């Protein structure tokens, strides 16, 4: 599930392209995605810069670009295990 955000541009569907294959993923609905497209969503990050004091340097804060949830993983294979590990590592680093 790709969750919707707070801003108006975070309410519409999300196009995800891997190589030349584009899938338009609706938000807030369970969808079946190929592992490659799920990894692309999982790997998408954005960096915001925060300055706590005018004399301080900007501090980068990275977070996932899209709020995603994996509801059910396909039968285990090496590719699926790598995707699960990738998803969990990014989740822990937030």
ChimeraX attribute file (.defattr): number of C-alpha atoms within 10 A of each C-alpha:
attribute: neighborCount
match mode: 1-to-1
recipient: residues
	/A:1	18
	/A:2	19
	/A:3	15
	/A:4	19
	/A:5	14
	/A:6	7
	/A:7	7
	/A:8	8
	/A:9	9
	/A:10	13
	/A:11	14
	/A:12	14
	/A:13	16
	/A:14	16
	/A:15	12
	/A:16	15
	/A:17	14
	/A:18	12
	/A:19	7
	/A:20	6
	/A:21	8
	/A:22	11
	/A:23	15
	/A:24	11
	/A:25	19
	/A:26	17
	/A:27	20
	/A:28	16
	/A:29	10
	/A:30	14
	/A:31	13
	/A:32	14
	/A:33	12
	/A:34	10
	/A:35	16
	/A:36	16
	/A:37	19
	/A:38	19
	/A:39	17
	/A:40	13
	/A:41	21
	/A:42	22
	/A:43	15
	/A:44	12
	/A:45	13
	/A:46	12
	/A:47	12
	/A:48	10
	/A:49	11
	/A:50	12
	/A:51	11
	/A:52	10
	/A:53	8
	/A:54	7
	/A:55	7
	/A:56	9
	/A:57	11
	/A:58	13
	/A:59	12
	/A:60	12
	/A:61	11
	/A:62	13
	/A:63	16
	/A:64	17
	/A:65	14
	/A:66	20
	/A:67	15
	/A:68	18
	/A:69	14
	/A:70	13
	/A:71	9
	/A:72	8
	/A:73	12
	/A:74	10
	/A:75	7
	/A:76	10
	/A:77	9
	/A:78	8
	/A:79	10
	/A:80	15
	/A:81	14
	/A:82	14
	/A:83	18
	/A:84	18
	/A:85	11
	/A:86	14
	/A:87	19
	/A:88	12
	/A:89	11
	/A:90	15
	/A:91	13
	/A:92	7
	/A:93	9
	/A:94	9
